[in-house]
Amino acid sequence: MGDRSLKPLTRDFFDRPAHEVAPDLLGRVIAHGPVAVRLTETEAYGKPGEDPASHSFRGRTHRNSVMFGPPGHLYIYFTYGMHFCANLICLPEGIASGVLLRAGEVVSGVDVARYRRENDRPVPDRDLARGPARLAVALALAREHNGLDCCGGDGIIQVLEGEPAMAVKAGPRTGVAAGAETPWRFWIDGNSTVSPYRPHVRRIRA
């Protein structure tokens, strides 16, 4: 599970507002089995009724119920009918908030991650977990991991302390229709695994 000398982050780490946790997650390592990814880009989503970009904005539903659970748990959702994305829950139980894991550098299990990511063409190392859907594929995160506790010492998925990033930048969120201007996307400056910024484009149905 990556570098076993690294300690898992405690639940207190996540029991804070998402926009404080998100930049602090940069440089940390999320590990699942043989694959470990050093986080290089994250995106924060706030409380119900306050952040129109959050899945919890209009309150609890069957889909987003995990967001209202204890901090340090995974919230996995399916998007565009083809991709899974992974979030880490923040704030005390009952207050939905989370951090989307947008991109990272595979630091352990590169061959396994490449096997999962490649179809008919080779994938450069920098692209193995460059983007939230790619990151989920590299780590083999899917629907069955929704609600999993990442703070348990013996959990199958853990978020490890790593080394907090120093050169952190912040900017508008990407791919969301509302609240995009909120500067809650955070990334390690100059890191090649950070995903390119793409503003939301409204889809027009024929």
C-alpha positions as CSV (number, residue, x, y, z in Angstrom):
1,M,0.0,0.0,0.0
2,G,2.5,2.6,-1.1
3,D,5.1,3.7,1.5
4,R,4.1,1.8,4.7
5,S,6.2,4.2,6.8
6,L,3.6,6.9,6.2
7,K,0.9,7.3,8.8
8,P,-2.8,7.6,7.9
9,L,-4.3,11.1,8.3
10,T,-6.6,11.3,11.3
11,R,-10.3,12.1,11.3
12,D,-9.5,15.4,12.8
13,F,-7.7,16.4,9.6
14,F,-10.9,16.1,7.7
15,D,-13.1,17.7,10.4
16,R,-12.6,21.1,8.9
17,P,-14.1,23.2,6.1
18,A,-13.4,21.7,2.7
19,H,-11.6,24.8,1.4
20,E,-9.1,24.4,4.2
21,V,-8.7,20.6,3.8
22,A,-8.3,20.8,0.0
23,P,-5.0,22.6,-0.2
24,D,-3.7,20.7,2.8
25,L,-4.3,17.4,0.9
26,L,-1.8,18.4,-1.8
27,G,1.3,16.3,-1.4
28,R,-0.6,13.6,0.6
29,V,-0.9,10.1,-0.7
30,I,-4.0,8.0,-1.3
31,A,-3.4,4.3,-1.5
32,H,-5.5,1.3,-2.6
33,G,-3.8,-2.0,-2.8
34,P,-0.6,-1.8,-4.9
35,V,-1.3,1.7,-6.3
36,A,-0.6,4.9,-4.4
37,V,-1.1,8.4,-5.8
38,R,0.4,11.6,-4.5
39,L,-2.3,14.3,-4.8
40,T,-1.4,17.3,-6.9
41,E,-4.9,18.9,-7.6
42,T,-8.0,19.1,-5.5
43,E,-11.3,21.0,-5.5
44,A,-13.4,22.0,-2.5
45,Y,-17.3,21.9,-2.2
46,G,-19.1,23.6,0.6
47,K,-22.2,23.2,2.8
48,P,-25.8,22.6,1.7
49,G,-27.6,25.8,0.8
50,E,-24.3,27.7,0.5
51,D,-22.4,26.2,-2.4
52,P,-24.5,25.8,-5.6
53,A,-21.8,23.6,-7.2
54,S,-22.0,21.0,-4.5
55,H,-24.1,17.8,-4.9
56,S,-25.5,18.6,-1.4
57,F,-26.7,22.1,-2.2
58,R,-30.4,21.2,-2.2
59,G,-30.1,18.8,0.8
60,R,-29.8,15.1,1.4
61,T,-30.8,12.6,-1.3
62,H,-30.1,8.9,-1.8
63,R,-27.2,9.7,-4.1
64,N,-25.4,12.2,-1.9
65,S,-26.2,10.7,1.6
66,V,-22.6,9.7,2.2
67,M,-21.7,13.4,2.1
68,F,-23.6,13.9,5.3
69,G,-21.7,11.2,7.1
70,P,-18.5,11.3,9.2
71,P,-15.5,13.1,7.9
72,G,-12.7,11.0,6.3
73,H,-15.1,8.8,4.3
74,L,-15.1,8.4,0.5
75,Y,-17.9,9.8,-1.6
76,I,-17.9,8.1,-5.0
77,Y,-20.3,9.3,-7.7
78,F,-20.9,8.3,-11.4
79,T,-20.9,11.1,-14.0
80,Y,-21.6,11.4,-17.7
81,G,-22.8,7.8,-17.7
82,M,-19.2,6.6,-17.9
83,H,-16.9,7.8,-15.1
84,F,-16.4,7.5,-11.4
85,C,-15.0,10.4,-9.3
86,A,-13.8,10.3,-5.7
87,N,-14.3,12.8,-2.9
88,L,-13.2,12.9,0.7
89,I,-15.9,14.1,3.2
90,C,-15.2,17.0,5.5
91,L,-16.8,18.7,8.5
92,P,-18.7,16.9,11.3
93,E,-21.4,14.3,10.6
94,G,-24.6,15.9,9.4
95,I,-23.0,18.8,7.5
96,A,-22.2,17.8,3.9
97,S,-19.0,19.0,2.5
98,G,-16.2,17.4,0.5
99,V,-13.0,17.6,-1.6
100,L,-12.9,16.2,-5.1
101,L,-9.6,14.4,-5.9
102,R,-8.8,16.0,-9.3
103,A,-5.3,14.7,-10.1
104,G,-2.2,13.1,-8.8
105,E,1.1,11.4,-9.5
106,V,1.3,7.6,-9.3
107,V,4.1,6.9,-6.8
108,S,3.6,3.2,-6.3
109,G,2.2,0.5,-8.6
110,V,2.8,2.3,-11.8
111,D,2.6,-0.8,-13.9
112,V,-0.8,-1.7,-12.3
113,A,-2.1,1.8,-12.9
114,R,-1.0,1.7,-16.5
115,Y,-2.6,-1.6,-17.1
116,R,-5.9,-0.2,-15.7
117,R,-5.6,3.0,-17.8
118,E,-4.4,1.7,-21.2
119,N,-6.8,0.6,-23.8
120,D,-5.4,0.6,-27.3
121,R,-2.7,3.3,-26.8
122,P,0.1,3.9,-24.3
123,V,-0.5,6.4,-21.5
124,P,2.4,8.7,-20.4
125,D,3.2,8.6,-16.7
126,R,2.0,12.1,-16.2
127,D,-1.5,11.2,-17.5
128,L,-2.1,8.1,-15.4
129,A,-4.1,10.0,-12.8
130,R,-4.4,13.4,-14.5
131,G,-8.0,14.3,-14.0
132,P,-10.7,13.0,-11.5
133,A,-11.9,10.1,-13.7
134,R,-8.4,8.9,-14.6
135,L,-7.4,9.1,-10.9
136,A,-10.4,6.9,-10.0
137,V,-9.4,4.4,-12.7
138,A,-5.8,4.3,-11.7
139,L,-6.8,3.6,-8.0
140,A,-9.6,1.2,-9.0
141,L,-12.2,3.3,-7.1
142,A,-15.7,2.5,-8.0
143,R,-19.3,2.4,-6.6
144,E,-18.5,-0.3,-4.1
145,H,-16.1,2.1,-2.3
146,N,-18.8,4.7,-1.7
147,G,-19.0,5.4,2.0
148,L,-15.7,3.6,2.8
149,D,-13.8,5.0,5.9
150,C,-10.3,6.1,4.9
151,C,-9.3,7.0,8.5
152,G,-9.3,3.4,9.9
153,G,-5.8,2.1,10.4
154,D,-6.7,-1.2,8.7
155,G,-8.9,0.2,5.9
156,I,-8.4,-1.0,2.4
157,I,-8.1,2.6,1.2
158,Q,-6.1,5.1,3.2
159,V,-5.0,8.7,2.9
160,L,-1.4,9.0,4.2
161,E,0.4,11.9,5.5
162,G,3.0,12.4,2.8
163,E,4.7,15.8,2.5
164,P,2.4,18.8,2.4
165,A,3.0,20.8,-0.8
166,M,4.7,24.2,-0.5
167,A,4.0,25.8,-4.0
168,V,0.2,25.8,-3.9
169,K,-2.0,27.9,-6.2
170,A,-5.8,28.5,-6.2
171,G,-8.2,29.4,-8.9
172,P,-11.8,28.9,-10.1
173,R,-13.4,25.5,-10.2
174,T,-13.7,23.6,-13.4
175,G,-16.5,21.9,-15.2
176,V,-19.3,23.3,-12.9
177,A,-22.3,25.4,-14.1
178,A,-22.8,27.3,-10.9
179,G,-20.3,28.6,-8.4
180,A,-17.4,28.1,-10.8
181,E,-15.9,31.5,-9.9
182,T,-15.3,30.4,-6.3
183,P,-11.5,29.9,-6.1
184,W,-11.6,26.5,-4.5
185,R,-9.5,24.5,-7.0
186,F,-6.0,24.0,-5.6
187,W,-3.0,22.6,-7.3
188,I,0.8,22.2,-7.0
189,D,2.3,24.9,-9.1
190,G,4.4,23.6,-12.0
191,N,3.4,20.0,-11.5
192,S,2.9,18.2,-14.9
193,T,0.2,15.9,-13.5
194,V,-2.2,18.8,-12.8
195,S,-5.2,18.7,-15.2
196,P,-5.8,21.5,-17.7
197,Y,-8.3,24.1,-16.6
198,R,-11.6,23.9,-18.6
199,P,-14.5,26.3,-17.8
200,H,-18.0,24.8,-17.9
201,V,-19.6,24.7,-21.3
202,R,-23.4,24.5,-21.3
203,R,-24.6,21.5,-23.4
204,I,-27.3,22.4,-25.8
205,R,-29.7,19.5,-26.5
206,A,-30.9,19.1,-30.1
